[in-house]
Amino acid sequence: MVSEKVRVINKEGMHMRPAGLIAQTCGLMKSSVRISYNGKFYDCKSIIMLMSAGIGYGAELEVIAEGEDEEEALKDVVDLFHAGLGDRTA
């Protein structure tokens, strides 16, 4: 298991487009990828779960990957957050 903390830098936070981007990326991975936010865990392969988390601009969360390609999975998702999840950044 590997994990890394990230901050949401896109102004709109987690909505349909970023959630879809994360789910699409994680759907290609063999590993389980989750986000820990406010004491709860959200499956990164589920758009609905990601959107239900209520993650807004500036939120700090932890990305956790576990499985065969966990290092690659973690890097790919963390890179998405660092790039602003395809949205405008502050």
Biopython code that builds the backbone (N, CA, C, O; Angstrom):
import numpy as np
from Bio.PDB.StructureBuilder import StructureBuilder

atoms = [
    (1, "MET", "N", (0.849, -1.187, 0.000)),
    (1, "MET", "CA", (0.000, 0.000, 0.000)),
    (1, "MET", "C", (0.888, 1.241, 0.000)),
    (1, "MET", "O", (1.871, 1.323, 0.736)),
    (2, "VAL", "N", (0.520, 2.200, -0.838)),
    (2, "VAL", "CA", (1.221, 3.486, -0.903)),
    (2, "VAL", "C", (0.181, 4.597, -0.823)),
    (2, "VAL", "O", (-0.971, 4.413, -1.215)),
    (3, "SER", "N", (0.600, 5.747, -0.311)),
    (3, "SER", "CA", (-0.345, 6.864, -0.206)),
    (3, "SER", "C", (0.410, 8.181, -0.269)),
    (3, "SER", "O", (1.617, 8.248, -0.041)),
    (4, "GLU", "N", (-0.342, 9.222, -0.586)),
    (4, "GLU", "CA", (0.227, 10.570, -0.634)),
    (4, "GLU", "C", (-0.886, 11.585, -0.405)),
    (4, "GLU", "O", (-2.004, 11.420, -0.893)),
    (5, "LYS", "N", (-0.562, 12.636, 0.345)),
    (5, "LYS", "CA", (-1.526, 13.705, 0.575)),
    (5, "LYS", "C", (-1.461, 14.704, -0.572)),
    (5, "LYS", "O", (-0.386, 15.009, -1.090)),
    (6, "VAL", "N", (-2.630, 15.209, -0.958)),
    (6, "VAL", "CA", (-2.735, 16.208, -2.021)),
    (6, "VAL", "C", (-3.734, 17.278, -1.607)),
    (6, "VAL", "O", (-4.545, 17.077, -0.704)),
    (7, "ARG", "N", (-3.660, 18.416, -2.284)),
    (7, "ARG", "CA", (-4.609, 19.507, -2.052)),
    (7, "ARG", "C", (-5.330, 19.780, -3.363)),
    (7, "ARG", "O", (-4.725, 19.744, -4.434)),
    (8, "VAL", "N", (-6.624, 20.053, -3.271)),
    (8, "VAL", "CA", (-7.433, 20.359, -4.452)),
    (8, "VAL", "C", (-7.153, 21.804, -4.854)),
    (8, "VAL", "O", (-7.431, 22.732, -4.094)),
    (9, "ILE", "N", (-6.595, 21.991, -6.065)),
    (9, "ILE", "CA", (-6.217, 23.343, -6.504)),
    (9, "ILE", "C", (-7.135, 23.890, -7.591)),
    (9, "ILE", "O", (-7.012, 25.051, -7.982)),
    (10, "ASN", "N", (-8.059, 23.055, -8.083)),
    (10, "ASN", "CA", (-8.990, 23.583, -9.086)),
    (10, "ASN", "C", (-10.153, 24.278, -8.374)),
    (10, "ASN", "O", (-10.666, 23.779, -7.373)),
    (11, "LYS", "N", (-10.556, 25.424, -8.898)),
    (11, "LYS", "CA", (-11.534, 26.284, -8.228)),
    (11, "LYS", "C", (-12.882, 25.627, -7.984)),
    (11, "LYS", "O", (-13.543, 25.938, -6.993)),
    (12, "GLU", "N", (-13.306, 24.729, -8.860)),
    (12, "GLU", "CA", (-14.638, 24.138, -8.732)),
    (12, "GLU", "C", (-14.666, 22.902, -7.845)),
    (12, "GLU", "O", (-15.747, 22.389, -7.555)),
    (13, "GLY", "N", (-13.522, 22.411, -7.408)),
    (13, "GLY", "CA", (-13.483, 21.218, -6.570)),
    (13, "GLY", "C", (-13.868, 19.971, -7.361)),
    (13, "GLY", "O", (-13.695, 19.915, -8.578)),
    (14, "MET", "N", (-14.382, 18.989, -6.664)),
    (14, "MET", "CA", (-14.721, 17.709, -7.284)),
    (14, "MET", "C", (-16.143, 17.768, -7.833)),
    (14, "MET", "O", (-17.111, 17.774, -7.072)),
    (15, "HIS", "N", (-16.260, 17.811, -9.137)),
    (15, "HIS", "CA", (-17.559, 17.754, -9.801)),
    (15, "HIS", "C", (-17.466, 16.708, -10.901)),
    (15, "HIS", "O", (-16.523, 15.917, -10.903)),
    (16, "MET", "N", (-18.399, 16.675, -11.826)),
    (16, "MET", "CA", (-18.498, 15.591, -12.801)),
    (16, "MET", "C", (-17.235, 15.397, -13.641)),
    (16, "MET", "O", (-16.769, 14.267, -13.783)),
    (17, "ARG", "N", (-16.683, 16.441, -14.186)),
    (17, "ARG", "CA", (-15.517, 16.295, -15.076)),
    (17, "ARG", "C", (-14.301, 15.742, -14.327)),
    (17, "ARG", "O", (-13.724, 14.754, -14.780)),
    (18, "PRO", "N", (-13.887, 16.334, -13.204)),
    (18, "PRO", "CA", (-12.744, 15.777, -12.487)),
    (18, "PRO", "C", (-13.001, 14.355, -11.984)),
    (18, "PRO", "O", (-12.119, 13.499, -12.048)),
    (19, "ALA", "N", (-14.203, 14.113, -11.488)),
    (19, "ALA", "CA", (-14.532, 12.764, -11.004)),
    (19, "ALA", "C", (-14.442, 11.757, -12.145)),
    (19, "ALA", "O", (-13.939, 10.649, -11.960)),
    (20, "GLY", "N", (-14.926, 12.138, -13.321)),
    (20, "GLY", "CA", (-14.850, 11.260, -14.485)),
    (20, "GLY", "C", (-13.422, 11.010, -14.909)),
    (20, "GLY", "O", (-13.074, 9.893, -15.292)),
    (21, "LEU", "N", (-12.589, 12.035, -14.847)),
    (21, "LEU", "CA", (-11.182, 11.913, -15.210)),
    (21, "LEU", "C", (-10.459, 10.951, -14.271)),
    (21, "LEU", "O", (-9.685, 10.104, -14.716)),
    (22, "ILE", "N", (-10.712, 11.086, -12.991)),
    (22, "ILE", "CA", (-10.101, 10.193, -11.997)),
    (22, "ILE", "C", (-10.611, 8.766, -12.188)),
    (22, "ILE", "O", (-9.819, 7.825, -12.217)),
    (23, "ALA", "N", (-11.921, 8.600, -12.317)),
    (23, "ALA", "CA", (-12.498, 7.263, -12.471)),
    (23, "ALA", "C", (-11.999, 6.583, -13.742)),
    (23, "ALA", "O", (-11.716, 5.385, -13.735)),
    (24, "GLN", "N", (-11.892, 7.331, -14.818)),
    (24, "GLN", "CA", (-11.402, 6.774, -16.079)),
    (24, "GLN", "C", (-9.943, 6.322, -15.925)),
    (24, "GLN", "O", (-9.577, 5.236, -16.374)),
    (25, "THR", "N", (-9.134, 7.140, -15.304)),
    (25, "THR", "CA", (-7.728, 6.800, -15.083)),
    (25, "THR", "C", (-7.602, 5.571, -14.190)),
    (25, "THR", "O", (-6.829, 4.662, -14.493)),
    (26, "CYS", "N", (-8.354, 5.537, -13.093)),
    (26, "CYS", "CA", (-8.265, 4.422, -12.151)),
    (26, "CYS", "C", (-8.880, 3.144, -12.709)),
    (26, "CYS", "O", (-8.488, 2.042, -12.325)),
    (27, "GLY", "N", (-9.833, 3.290, -13.604)),
    (27, "GLY", "CA", (-10.446, 2.129, -14.231)),
    (27, "GLY", "C", (-9.468, 1.315, -15.053)),
    (27, "GLY", "O", (-9.704, 0.134, -15.308)),
    (28, "LEU", "N", (-8.374, 1.930, -15.471)),
    (28, "LEU", "CA", (-7.342, 1.239, -16.242)),
    (28, "LEU", "C", (-6.349, 0.497, -15.348)),
    (28, "LEU", "O", (-5.526, -0.279, -15.834)),
    (29, "MET", "N", (-6.432, 0.743, -14.041)),
    (29, "MET", "CA", (-5.487, 0.161, -13.090)),
    (29, "MET", "C", (-6.017, -1.130, -12.480)),
    (29, "MET", "O", (-7.226, -1.315, -12.334)),
    (30, "LYS", "N", (-5.099, -2.013, -12.131)),
    (30, "LYS", "CA", (-5.465, -3.246, -11.442)),
    (30, "LYS", "C", (-5.616, -3.007, -9.939)),
    (30, "LYS", "O", (-6.343, -3.725, -9.253)),
    (31, "SER", "N", (-4.925, -1.999, -9.448)),
    (31, "SER", "CA", (-4.938, -1.692, -8.017)),
    (31, "SER", "C", (-6.243, -1.054, -7.575)),
    (31, "SER", "O", (-6.980, -0.472, -8.370)),
    (32, "SER", "N", (-6.500, -1.182, -6.299)),
    (32, "SER", "CA", (-7.584, -0.448, -5.654)),
    (32, "SER", "C", (-7.047, 0.950, -5.363)),
    (32, "SER", "O", (-5.954, 1.093, -4.814)),
    (33, "VAL", "N", (-7.807, 1.978, -5.727)),
    (33, "VAL", "CA", (-7.396, 3.354, -5.455)),
    (33, "VAL", "C", (-8.546, 4.043, -4.728)),
    (33, "VAL", "O", (-9.685, 4.045, -5.194)),
    (34, "ARG", "N", (-8.225, 4.624, -3.582)),
    (34, "ARG", "CA", (-9.242, 5.302, -2.775)),
    (34, "ARG", "C", (-8.745, 6.675, -2.368)),
    (34, "ARG", "O", (-7.546, 6.955, -2.364)),
    (35, "ILE", "N", (-9.700, 7.521, -2.026)),
    (35, "ILE", "CA", (-9.405, 8.824, -1.446)),
    (35, "ILE", "C", (-9.938, 8.814, -0.021)),
    (35, "ILE", "O", (-11.066, 8.392, 0.231)),
    (36, "SER", "N", (-9.117, 9.279, 0.896)),
    (36, "SER", "CA", (-9.546, 9.463, 2.277)),
    (36, "SER", "C", (-9.780, 10.953, 2.480)),
    (36, "SER", "O", (-8.883, 11.770, 2.272)),
    (37, "TYR", "N", (-11.013, 11.296, 2.894)),
    (37, "TYR", "CA", (-11.373, 12.692, 3.089)),
    (37, "TYR", "C", (-12.366, 12.792, 4.233)),
    (37, "TYR", "O", (-13.386, 12.103, 4.231)),
    (38, "ASN", "N", (-12.083, 13.631, 5.198)),
    (38, "ASN", "CA", (-12.946, 13.829, 6.373)),
    (38, "ASN", "C", (-13.299, 12.514, 7.063)),
    (38, "ASN", "O", (-14.433, 12.319, 7.499)),
    (39, "GLY", "N", (-12.327, 11.623, 7.157)),
    (39, "GLY", "CA", (-12.519, 10.374, 7.881)),
    (39, "GLY", "C", (-13.272, 9.294, 7.121)),
    (39, "GLY", "O", (-13.579, 8.247, 7.689)),
    (40, "LYS", "N", (-13.574, 9.522, 5.861)),
    (40, "LYS", "CA", (-14.277, 8.524, 5.053)),
    (40, "LYS", "C", (-13.429, 8.169, 3.838)),
    (40, "LYS", "O", (-12.551, 8.929, 3.430)),
    (41, "PHE", "N", (-13.712, 6.997, 3.269)),
    (41, "PHE", "CA", (-12.992, 6.519, 2.093)),
    (41, "PHE", "C", (-13.921, 6.474, 0.891)),
    (41, "PHE", "O", (-15.087, 6.093, 1.000)),
    (42, "TYR", "N", (-13.379, 6.874, -0.267)),
    (42, "TYR", "CA", (-14.157, 6.929, -1.499)),
    (42, "TYR", "C", (-13.408, 6.193, -2.601)),
    (42, "TYR", "O", (-12.226, 6.449, -2.833)),
    (43, "ASP", "N", (-14.092, 5.285, -3.277)),
    (43, "ASP", "CA", (-13.522, 4.495, -4.363)),
    (43, "ASP", "C", (-13.295, 5.390, -5.578)),
    (43, "ASP", "O", (-14.232, 6.004, -6.087)),
    (44, "CYS", "N", (-12.055, 5.460, -6.037)),
    (44, "CYS", "CA", (-11.719, 6.343, -7.157)),
    (44, "CYS", "C", (-12.180, 5.801, -8.506)),
    (44, "CYS", "O", (-12.044, 6.487, -9.518)),
    (45, "LYS", "N", (-12.712, 4.605, -8.541)),
    (45, "LYS", "CA", (-13.224, 4.056, -9.798)),
    (45, "LYS", "C", (-14.702, 4.376, -9.978)),
    (45, "LYS", "O", (-15.305, 3.998, -10.982)),
    (46, "SER", "N", (-15.293, 5.081, -8.997)),
    (46, "SER", "CA", (-16.717, 5.410, -9.019)),
    (46, "SER", "C", (-16.932, 6.924, -9.067)),
    (46, "SER", "O", (-16.629, 7.634, -8.108)),
    (47, "ILE", "N", (-17.454, 7.405, -10.188)),
    (47, "ILE", "CA", (-17.755, 8.834, -10.328)),
    (47, "ILE", "C", (-18.726, 9.285, -9.239)),
    (47, "ILE", "O", (-18.536, 10.334, -8.622)),
    (48, "ILE", "N", (-19.749, 8.497, -9.012)),
    (48, "ILE", "CA", (-20.778, 8.848, -8.017)),
    (48, "ILE", "C", (-20.176, 8.978, -6.625)),
    (48, "ILE", "O", (-20.479, 9.928, -5.904)),
    (49, "MET", "N", (-19.322, 8.024, -6.243)),
    (49, "MET", "CA", (-18.704, 8.102, -4.915)),
    (49, "MET", "C", (-17.830, 9.345, -4.788)),
    (49, "MET", "O", (-17.856, 10.026, -3.762)),
    (50, "LEU", "N", (-17.060, 9.637, -5.829)),
    (50, "LEU", "CA", (-16.182, 10.815, -5.778)),
    (50, "LEU", "C", (-16.990, 12.106, -5.672)),
    (50, "LEU", "O", (-16.638, 12.999, -4.902)),
    (51, "MET", "N", (-18.064, 12.205, -6.439)),
    (51, "MET", "CA", (-18.894, 13.409, -6.387)),
    (51, "MET", "C", (-19.615, 13.540, -5.048)),
    (51, "MET", "O", (-19.850, 14.653, -4.576)),
    (52, "SER", "N", (-19.966, 12.415, -4.435)),
    (52, "SER", "CA", (-20.690, 12.448, -3.161)),
    (52, "SER", "C", (-19.807, 12.880, -1.993)),
    (52, "SER", "O", (-20.314, 13.179, -0.911)),
    (53, "ALA", "N", (-18.484, 12.914, -2.203)),
    (53, "ALA", "CA", (-17.568, 13.258, -1.118)),
    (53, "ALA", "C", (-17.637, 14.737, -0.730)),
    (53, "ALA", "O", (-17.243, 15.104, 0.377)),
    (54, "GLY", "N", (-18.132, 15.580, -1.627)),
    (54, "GLY", "CA", (-18.231, 17.004, -1.321)),
    (54, "GLY", "C", (-16.871, 17.673, -1.175)),
    (54, "GLY", "O", (-16.680, 18.526, -0.308)),
    (55, "ILE", "N", (-15.937, 17.286, -2.018)),
    (55, "ILE", "CA", (-14.575, 17.812, -1.948)),
    (55, "ILE", "C", (-14.514, 19.147, -2.688)),
    (55, "ILE", "O", (-14.775, 19.213, -3.889)),
    (56, "GLY", "N", (-14.172, 20.194, -1.969)),
    (56, "GLY", "CA", (-14.121, 21.523, -2.550)),
    (56, "GLY", "C", (-12.712, 22.046, -2.707)),
    (56, "GLY", "O", (-11.738, 21.392, -2.333)),
    (57, "TYR", "N", (-12.622, 23.240, -3.270)),
    (57, "TYR", "CA", (-11.336, 23.907, -3.471)),
    (57, "TYR", "C", (-10.584, 24.020, -2.148)),
    (57, "TYR", "O", (-11.159, 24.399, -1.128)),
    (58, "GLY", "N", (-9.307, 23.690, -2.173)),
    (58, "GLY", "CA", (-8.455, 23.820, -0.999)),
    (58, "GLY", "C", (-8.467, 22.620, -0.074)),
    (58, "GLY", "O", (-7.686, 22.565, 0.876)),
    (59, "ALA", "N", (-9.338, 21.661, -0.335)),
    (59, "ALA", "CA", (-9.432, 20.479, 0.525)),
    (59, "ALA", "C", (-8.136, 19.677, 0.475)),
    (59, "ALA", "O", (-7.522, 19.522, -0.580)),
    (60, "GLU", "N", (-7.736, 19.174, 1.635)),
    (60, "GLU", "CA", (-6.588, 18.271, 1.689)),
    (60, "GLU", "C", (-7.124, 16.864, 1.865)),
    (60, "GLU", "O", (-7.984, 16.615, 2.711)),
    (61, "LEU", "N", (-6.613, 15.950, 1.064)),
    (61, "LEU", "CA", (-7.061, 14.564, 1.143)),
    (61, "LEU", "C", (-5.890, 13.645, 0.903)),
    (61, "LEU", "O", (-4.803, 14.092, 0.537)),
    (62, "GLU", "N", (-6.109, 12.362, 1.107)),
    (62, "GLU", "CA", (-5.059, 11.375, 0.912)),
    (62, "GLU", "C", (-5.487, 10.393, -0.166)),
    (62, "GLU", "O", (-6.595, 9.857, -0.127)),
    (63, "VAL", "N", (-4.608, 10.163, -1.121)),
    (63, "VAL", "CA", (-4.829, 9.172, -2.169)),
    (63, "VAL", "C", (-4.109, 7.904, -1.731)),
    (63, "VAL", "O", (-2.932, 7.948, -1.374)),
    (64, "ILE", "N", (-4.819, 6.767, -1.756)),
    (64, "ILE", "CA", (-4.273, 5.493, -1.297)),
    (64, "ILE", "C", (-4.434, 4.469, -2.410)),
    (64, "ILE", "O", (-5.529, 4.281, -2.941)),
    (65, "ALA", "N", (-3.337, 3.810, -2.757)),
    (65, "ALA", "CA", (-3.383, 2.775, -3.788)),
    (65, "ALA", "C", (-2.819, 1.480, -3.217)),
    (65, "ALA", "O", (-1.847, 1.484, -2.462)),
    (66, "GLU", "N", (-3.455, 0.368, -3.599)),
    (66, "GLU", "CA", (-3.014, -0.926, -3.103)),
    (66, "GLU", "C", (-3.232, -1.983, -4.181)),
    (66, "GLU", "O", (-4.348, -2.165, -4.666)),
    (67, "GLY", "N", (-2.164, -2.673, -4.548)),
    (67, "GLY", "CA", (-2.278, -3.732, -5.542)),
    (67, "GLY", "C", (-1.059, -3.810, -6.440)),
    (67, "GLY", "O", (-0.020, -3.210, -6.163)),
    (68, "GLU", "N", (-1.206, -4.565, -7.523)),
    (68, "GLU", "CA", (-0.104, -4.855, -8.450)),
    (68, "GLU", "C", (0.604, -3.616, -8.978)),
    (68, "GLU", "O", (1.834, -3.560, -8.997)),
    (69, "ASP", "N", (-0.155, -2.638, -9.400)),
    (69, "ASP", "CA", (0.419, -1.434, -10.018)),
    (69, "ASP", "C", (0.204, -0.199, -9.148)),
    (69, "ASP", "O", (-0.055, 0.894, -9.651)),
    (70, "GLU", "N", (0.315, -0.393, -7.834)),
    (70, "GLU", "CA", (-0.015, 0.683, -6.892)),
    (70, "GLU", "C", (0.852, 1.929, -7.059)),
    (70, "GLU", "O", (0.348, 3.045, -6.935)),
    (71, "GLU", "N", (2.121, 1.763, -7.333)),
    (71, "GLU", "CA", (3.004, 2.930, -7.504)),
    (71, "GLU", "C", (2.564, 3.770, -8.700)),
    (71, "GLU", "O", (2.471, 4.993, -8.605)),
    (72, "GLU", "N", (2.293, 3.110, -9.824)),
    (72, "GLU", "CA", (1.843, 3.812, -11.028)),
    (72, "GLU", "C", (0.477, 4.450, -10.799)),
    (72, "GLU", "O", (0.241, 5.588, -11.205)),
    (73, "ALA", "N", (-0.417, 3.715, -10.150)),
    (73, "ALA", "CA", (-1.763, 4.226, -9.889)),
    (73, "ALA", "C", (-1.694, 5.483, -9.019)),
    (73, "ALA", "O", (-2.353, 6.480, -9.313)),
    (74, "LEU", "N", (-0.903, 5.435, -7.960)),
    (74, "LEU", "CA", (-0.769, 6.595, -7.071)),
    (74, "LEU", "C", (-0.201, 7.782, -7.836)),
    (74, "LEU", "O", (-0.729, 8.889, -7.737)),
    (75, "LYS", "N", (0.854, 7.569, -8.587)),
    (75, "LYS", "CA", (1.476, 8.654, -9.345)),
    (75, "LYS", "C", (0.494, 9.277, -10.323)),
    (75, "LYS", "O", (0.409, 10.502, -10.419)),
    (76, "ASP", "N", (-0.249, 8.454, -11.050)),
    (76, "ASP", "CA", (-1.193, 8.967, -12.043)),
    (76, "ASP", "C", (-2.276, 9.836, -11.407)),
    (76, "ASP", "O", (-2.605, 10.898, -11.935)),
    (77, "VAL", "N", (-2.828, 9.395, -10.284)),
    (77, "VAL", "CA", (-3.894, 10.159, -9.627)),
    (77, "VAL", "C", (-3.334, 11.428, -8.985)),
    (77, "VAL", "O", (-3.946, 12.491, -9.091)),
    (78, "VAL", "N", (-2.204, 11.335, -8.335)),
    (78, "VAL", "CA", (-1.585, 12.518, -7.733)),
    (78, "VAL", "C", (-1.254, 13.546, -8.823)),
    (78, "VAL", "O", (-1.451, 14.745, -8.629)),
    (79, "ASP", "N", (-0.757, 13.077, -9.956)),
    (79, "ASP", "CA", (-0.462, 13.982, -11.069)),
    (79, "ASP", "C", (-1.719, 14.709, -11.547)),
    (79, "ASP", "O", (-1.653, 15.883, -11.911)),
    (80, "LEU", "N", (-2.866, 14.020, -11.549)),
    (80, "LEU", "CA", (-4.128, 14.660, -11.937)),
    (80, "LEU", "C", (-4.464, 15.806, -10.985)),
    (80, "LEU", "O", (-4.873, 16.881, -11.423)),
    (81, "PHE", "N", (-4.294, 15.577, -9.694)),
    (81, "PHE", "CA", (-4.572, 16.636, -8.718)),
    (81, "PHE", "C", (-3.609, 17.803, -8.894)),
    (81, "PHE", "O", (-4.022, 18.962, -8.843)),
    (82, "HIS", "N", (-2.328, 17.506, -9.101)),
    (82, "HIS", "CA", (-1.333, 18.575, -9.272)),
    (82, "HIS", "C", (-1.602, 19.389, -10.542)),
    (82, "HIS", "O", (-1.231, 20.561, -10.616)),
    (83, "ALA", "N", (-2.236, 18.783, -11.524)),
    (83, "ALA", "CA", (-2.549, 19.479, -12.782)),
    (83, "ALA", "C", (-3.907, 20.181, -12.727)),
    (83, "ALA", "O", (-4.343, 20.751, -13.727)),
    (84, "GLY", "N", (-4.576, 20.149, -11.582)),
    (84, "GLY", "CA", (-5.849, 20.846, -11.436)),
    (84, "GLY", "C", (-7.057, 20.065, -11.926)),
    (84, "GLY", "O", (-8.119, 20.644, -12.152)),
    (85, "LEU", "N", (-6.908, 18.766, -12.091)),
    (85, "LEU", "CA", (-8.026, 17.893, -12.476)),
    (85, "LEU", "C", (-8.720, 18.346, -13.756)),
    (85, "LEU", "O", (-9.925, 18.155, -13.920)),
    (86, "GLY", "N", (-7.960, 18.939, -14.650)),
    (86, "GLY", "CA", (-8.517, 19.353, -15.944)),
    (86, "GLY", "C", (-9.317, 20.649, -15.903)),
    (86, "GLY", "O", (-9.945, 21.015, -16.896)),
    (87, "ASP", "N", (-9.306, 21.347, -14.775)),
    (87, "ASP", "CA", (-10.057, 22.595, -14.607)),
    (87, "ASP", "C", (-9.119, 23.772, -14.384)),
    (87, "ASP", "O", (-7.899, 23.620, -14.328)),
    (88, "ARG", "N", (-9.732, 24.967, -14.257)),
    (88, "ARG", "CA", (-8.978, 26.158, -13.901)),
    (88, "ARG", "C", (-8.444, 26.014, -12.486)),
    (88, "ARG", "O", (-9.117, 25.463, -11.614)),
    (89, "THR", "N", (-7.236, 26.509, -12.262)),
    (89, "THR", "CA", (-6.677, 26.504, -10.915)),
    (89, "THR", "C", (-6.630, 27.925, -10.388)),
    (89, "THR", "O", (-6.724, 28.896, -11.138)),
    (90, "ALA", "N", (-6.482, 28.015, -9.092)),
    (90, "ALA", "CA", (-6.473, 29.340, -8.441)),
    (90, "ALA", "C", (-5.210, 30.089, -8.702)),
    (90, "ALA", "O", (-5.049, 31.213, -8.226)),
]
sb = StructureBuilder()
sb.init_structure("model")
sb.init_model(0)
sb.init_chain("A")
sb.init_seg("    ")
for serial, (resi, resn, name, xyz) in enumerate(atoms, 1):
    if name == "N":
        sb.init_residue(resn, " ", resi, " ")
    sb.init_atom(name, np.array(xyz, "f"), 0.0, 1.0, " ", f" {name:<3s}", serial, name[0])
structure = sb.get_structure()
